Amino acid sequence: MADQKYVTLQDDGRVQGNVEISHQVVEILLGIATNQVDGVYEMRGTISNRINSLFGRMNHGKGVDVVFSDDKVSANVYVYLEYGVSIPKVSLEIQRSAIEQLEFMTDLDLTEINVHVVGLIAKKENGELERVTADKKE
């Protein structure tokens, strides 16, 4: 089921037809919910994500991996946090926000969400940003 591109929502039988939600839509929902949490600077992306953002094309699902297995949804989110925030508090808020938004918008239950803090973004005194990371994918 990991290769499936859509998740199908079940109805109580009153309405005929199917509702299918693309994996990418779930990733976008979780990405937006994560980016809205105070203390999150950005999501981990690839070089192509960075190039696309230069041209004004945003990929809100970057930094999110979703797995569907036996009607269970689990996710991994990879984030850069602002230097000076409480990492445990921000991580718990990411989890809470993601679970709440996914359930509200899709009626899917997020059974597991793992938050991976891959780096910190610190502002120098001169206003420049310093990226502190041990992430090998950047």
KOLBATOR-433470 format. One record per atom (N, C-alpha, C, O): x, y, z. Coordinates in steps of 0.05 Angstrom, whole numbers, padded with zeros to 5 digits, always signed. Layout:
BEGIN
XYZ ...
This chain:
BEGIN
+00016-00024+00000 +00000+00000+00000 +00017+00025+00000 +00007+00047-00004 +00043+00022+00004 +00061+00046+00005 +00063+00059-00022 +00069+00083-00024 +00058+00044-00044 +00059+00056-00071 +00033+00068-00080 +00032+00081-00101 +00012+00065-00064 -00014+00077-00071 -00012+00107-00072 +00001+00119-00055 -00025+00119-00092 -00023+00148-00095 -00046+00163-00083 -00045+00188-00080 -00068+00149-00075 -00091+00162-00063 -00100+00146-00039 -00096+00121-00038 -00113+00159-00020 -00126+00146+00002 -00156+00151-00002 -00164+00173-00009 -00172+00130+00001 -00201+00131-00004 -00215+00133+00023 -00210+00118+00041 -00233+00153+00025 -00248+00157+00050 -00274+00141+00047 -00286+00140+00026 -00282+00128+00069 -00306+00112+00069 -00329+00128+00080 -00326+00145+00098 -00353+00123+00068 -00377+00137+00076 -00395+00118+00092 -00390+00094+00092 -00414+00128+00106 -00432+00111+00122 -00454+00098+00105 -00472+00085+00116 -00453+00101+00079 -00471+00087+00061 -00494+00104+00050 -00509+00094+00033 -00497+00128+00059 -00519+00145+00050 -00513+00157+00023 -00532+00163+00008 -00488+00161+00016 -00480+00174-00009 -00464+00154-00026 -00446+00141-00016 -00470+00153-00052 -00455+00135-00070 -00432+00150-00081 -00434+00174-00087 -00410+00137-00085 -00386+00149-00096 -00362+00148-00077 -00365+00140-00054 -00339+00155-00087 -00315+00155-00071 -00303+00182-00068 -00307+00200-00085 -00288+00186-00047 -00272+00210-00043 -00243+00200-00041 -00237+00185-00023 -00226+00209-00059 -00198+00201-00058 -00181+00226-00054 -00185+00247-00067 -00162+00223-00036 -00144+00245-00030 -00116+00237-00037 -00106+00216-00028 -00102+00253-00053 -00075+00247-00062 -00056+00249-00038 -00059+00265-00020 -00035+00232-00039 -00014+00233-00019 -00002+00261-00018 +00004+00271+00004 +00001+00274-00041 +00013+00301-00042 -00004+00321-00027 +00006+00339-00014 -00030+00318-00028 -00048+00336-00013 -00044+00333+00017 -00043+00353+00032 -00041+00308+00026 -00036+00304+00055 -00010+00316+00063 -00007+00328+00084 +00011+00312+00046 +00037+00324+00052 +00035+00355+00053 +00047+00367+00070 +00020+00367+00035 +00017+00396+00034 +00002+00405+00060 +00011+00425+00072 -00019+00391+00067 -00033+00399+00092 -00015+00398+00116 -00015+00417+00132 +00001+00377+00118 +00019+00374+00141 +00041+00395+00140 +00050+00406+00160 +00051+00401+00116 +00072+00421+00112 +00062+00449+00120 +00076+00464+00133 +00038+00456+00112 +00027+00482+00119 +00022+00484+00149 +00029+00504+00162 +00011+00463+00161 +00006+00462+00190 +00032+00465+00205 +00033+00479+00226 +00053+00453+00196 +00079+00454+00209 +00091+00482+00206 +00101+00493+00226 +00090+00494+00183 +00101+00520+00178 +00087+00542+00194 +00099+00563+00199 +00062+00538+00202 +00047+00558+00217 +00054+00558+00247 +00045+00575+00262 +00070+00538+00256 +00077+00537+00285 +00099+00557+00290 +00119+00558+00275 +00096+00573+00311 +00116+00592+00319 +00142+00578+00327 +00141+00558+00341 +00164+00587+00316 +00190+00575+00322 +00201+00559+00298 +00225+00552+00298 +00183+00552+00279 +00192+00537+00256 +00202+00558+00235 +00187+00576+00228 +00227+00555+00227 +00238+00574+00208 +00231+00565+00179 +00221+00580+00163 +00237+00539+00174 +00230+00528+00147 +00231+00498+00149 +00240+00486+00168 +00222+00485+00127 +00223+00456+00124 +00247+00449+00108 +00257+00465+00092 +00257+00424+00113 +00280+00415+00097 +00270+00411+00068 +00249+00400+00063 +00287+00419+00050 +00280+00416+00022 +00304+00406+00006 +00325+00400+00018 +00300+00403-00019 +00322+00395-00037 +00332+00419-00053 +00320+00441-00051 +00353+00416-00068 +00363+00437-00085 +00342+00446-00105 +00339+00470-00110 +00327+00427-00116 +00306+00435-00135 +00284+00452-00121 +00273+00470-00134 +00278+00445-00096 +00258+00462-00081 +00268+00490-00078 +00253+00509-00081 +00294+00493-00073 +00306+00520-00069 +00306+00535-00096 +00300+00559-00096 +00312+00522-00117 +00312+00535-00144 +00283+00543-00151 +00279+00565-00161 +00264+00525-00146 +00236+00532-00152 +00226+00555-00136 +00211+00572-00146 +00235+00557-00111 +00226+00580-00094 +00237+00606-00104 +00225+00627-00100 +00260+00606-00118 +00271+00630-00130 +00253+00641-00152 +00253+00665-00157 +00239+00622-00165 +00221+00630-00187 +00192+00634-00177 +00174+00636-00193 +00189+00634-00151 +00162+00639-00139 +00144+00614-00137 +00121+00617-00130 +00155+00591-00143 +00139+00566-00140 +00145+00553-00113 +00167+00545-00108 +00124+00552-00097 +00128+00541-00070 +00118+00512-00069 +00098+00505-00081 +00133+00495-00056 +00125+00467-00051 +00119+00465-00021 +00138+00461-00005 +00094+00467-00014 +00086+00466+00014 +00089+00438+00026 +00089+00435+00050 +00093+00418+00009 +00096+00391+00020 +00125+00383+00024 +00131+00360+00032 +00144+00401+00019 +00172+00394+00023 +00177+00389+00053 +00166+00402+00070 +00195+00371+00058 +00202+00364+00086 +00182+00346+00099 +00184+00342+00124 +00163+00335+00085 +00142+00318+00096 +00142+00291+00081 +00141+00291+00056 +00144+00269+00095 +00141+00243+00084 +00117+00229+00097 +00116+00228+00122 +00097+00220+00081 +00073+00207+00092 +00073+00178+00083 +00079+00172+00061 +00064+00161+00102 +00062+00132+00096 +00034+00124+00104 +00025+00129+00126 +00020+00110+00085 -00006+00099+00090 -00003+00069+00092 +00008+00056+00075 -00013+00057+00114 -00011+00028+00118 -00035+00019+00134 -00039+00027+00157 -00051+00002+00122 -00074-00010+00136 -00092+00011+00149 -00097+00009+00173 -00101+00030+00134 -00118+00052+00144 -00105+00069+00166 -00119+00082+00181 -00079+00068+00168 -00065+00084+00187 -00047+00103+00172 -00035+00096+00152 -00045+00128+00182 -00028+00148+00169 -00006+00155+00189 -00012+00162+00212 +00018+00154+00179 +00041+00163+00195 +00057+00183+00179 +00057+00181+00154 +00071+00200+00192 +00086+00221+00178 +00112+00227+00192 +00115+00224+00216 +00131+00236+00176 +00157+00246+00186 +00159+00275+00175 +00155+00279+00151 +00165+00294+00192 +00169+00321+00184 +00198+00329+00191 +00207+00323+00213 +00211+00343+00173 +00239+00351+00176 +00240+00382+00176 +00233+00394+00156 +00248+00393+00199 +00246+00422+00202 +00272+00435+00211 +00289+00422+00224 +00275+00461+00205 +00295+00478+00216 +00280+00497+00235 +00260+00508+00228 +00290+00499+00259 +00278+00516+00279 +00294+00541+00283 +00318+00542+00278 +00281+00562+00294 +00295+00586+00300 +00312+00582+00325 +00303+00569+00344 +00336+00593+00324 +00353+00590+00348 +00340+00604+00372 +00330+00626+00369 +00341+00591+00395 +00331+00602+00419 +00303+00593+00428 +00294+00599+00450 +00290+00577+00411 +00263+00567+00418 +00267+00541+00434 +00287+00528+00432 +00246+00533+00448 +00246+00508+00463 +00240+00486+00443 +00217+00484+00433 +00259+00469+00436 +00256+00448+00416 +00233+00429+00424 +00217+00422+00407 +00232+00420+00450 +00210+00401+00457 +00183+00415+00454 +00164+00402+00444 +00180+00440+00462 +00154+00453+00461 +00145+00457+00432 +00122+00453+00425 +00164+00466+00415 +00157+00471+00387 +00150+00444+00373 +00132+00442+00357 +00165+00423+00379 +00160+00397+00368 +00133+00386+00376 +00119+00375+00359 +00126+00389+00401 +00099+00380+00410 +00077+00396+00396 +00056+00386+00390 +00082+00422+00393 +00062+00439+00379 +00059+00431+00350 +00037+00432+00338 +00081+00423+00337 +00080+00413+00309 +00062+00389+00308 +00045+00386+00291 +00067+00370+00327 +00051+00346+00327 +00021+00352+00331 +00004+00341+00317 +00015+00368+00351 -00012+00375+00357 -00026+00389+00333 -00048+00382+00326 -00012+00408+00321 -00024+00423+00299 -00028+00404+00275 -00049+00406+00261 -00009+00387+00269 -00012+00369+00246 -00035+00350+00249 -00051+00345+00231 -00037+00338+00273 -00059+00320+00279 -00086+00334+00276 -00105+00323+00264 -00088+00357+00288 -00113+00372+00288 -00121+00380+00259 -00144+00377+00252 -00103+00391+00244 -00109+00400+00217 -00116+00377+00198 -00135+00379+00182 -00102+00355+00200 -00107+00332+00182 -00135+00320+00189 -00150+00314+00171 -00141+00318+00214 -00167+00307+00222 -00190+00326+00213 -00210+00317+00203 -00186+00352+00217 -00206+00371+00210 -00211+00372+00180 -00234+00373+00171 -00190+00372+00164 -00192+00375+00135 -00197+00350+00119 -00208+00351+00097 -00190+00327+00130 -00193+00302+00115 -00208+00280+00130 -00216+00260+00117 -00212+00283+00155 -00224+00262+00172 -00206+00238+00175 -00216+00216+00183 -00180+00241+00169 -00161+00219+00172 -00148+00222+00200 -00144+00244+00210 -00142+00199+00212 -00128+00199+00238 -00098+00195+00233 -00090+00176+00221 -00083+00214+00243 -00054+00212+00241 -00045+00197+00266 -00045+00207+00288 -00036+00172+00261 -00030+00155+00284 -00002+00159+00295 +00004+00153+00318 +00016+00171+00278 +00043+00176+00287 +00054+00199+00271 +00052+00200+00246 +00067+00217+00285 +00082+00239+00271 +00108+00242+00285 +00110+00248+00309 +00130+00239+00270 +00157+00241+00280 +00168+00268+00270 +00168+00274+00247 +00178+00284+00289 +00189+00310+00283 +00220+00307+00284 +00231+00299+00304 +00232+00313+00261 +00262+00312+00259 +00272+00340+00257 +00268+00354+00237 +00286+00350+00278 +00298+00376+00277 +00325+00373+00264 +00343+00361+00277 +00328+00382+00240 +00353+00378+00225 +00372+00401+00226 +00394+00400+00215 +00363+00423+00238 +00381+00446+00241 +00368+00469+00254 +00344+00469+00260 +00385+00489+00260 +00376+00514+00272 +00383+00537+00254 +00404+00536+00240 +00367+00558+00255 +00373+00582+00240 +00378+00605+00260 +00360+00611+00275 +00401+00616+00260 +00408+00637+00279 +00412+00663+00264 +00424+00663+00242 +00403+00685+00275 +00407+00711+00263 +00432+00724+00276 +00434+00726+00300 +00450+00732+00259 +00475+00745+00269 +00468+00775+00275 +00447+00785+00267 +00486+00788+00289 +00482+00816+00296 +00479+00834+00272 +00465+00854+00273 +00493+00827+00250 +00491+00844+00226 +00466+00837+00209 +00463+00848+00187 +00449+00820+00219 +00424+00814+00205 +00425+00790+00186 +00405+00781+00176 +00449+00779+00182 +00452+00755+00165 +00442+00731+00180 +00441+00730+00205 +00434+00711+00164 +00425+00686+00176 +00448+00665+00176 +00463+00663+00156 +00450+00650+00197 +00469+00628+00199 +00454+00602+00202 +00439+00599+00220 +00459+00584+00183 +00447+00558+00183 +00466+00538+00198 +00488+00533+00188 +00456+00527+00220 +00472+00508+00235 +00458+00481+00232 +00436+00477+00242 +00472+00462+00219 +00459+00437+00213 +00480+00415+00211 +00504+00419+00206 +00470+00391+00217 +00487+00367+00213 +00474+00349+00192 +00481+00326+00188 +00454+00360+00177 +00439+00345+00157 +00456+00340+00133 +00466+00359+00121 +00459+00315+00125 +00475+00308+00102 +00460+00313+00075 +00473+00313+00054 +00434+00317+00076 +00418+00320+00052 +00417+00349+00042 +00407+00354+00020 +00428+00368+00057 +00427+00396+00048 +00451+00403+00032 +00455+00425+00023 
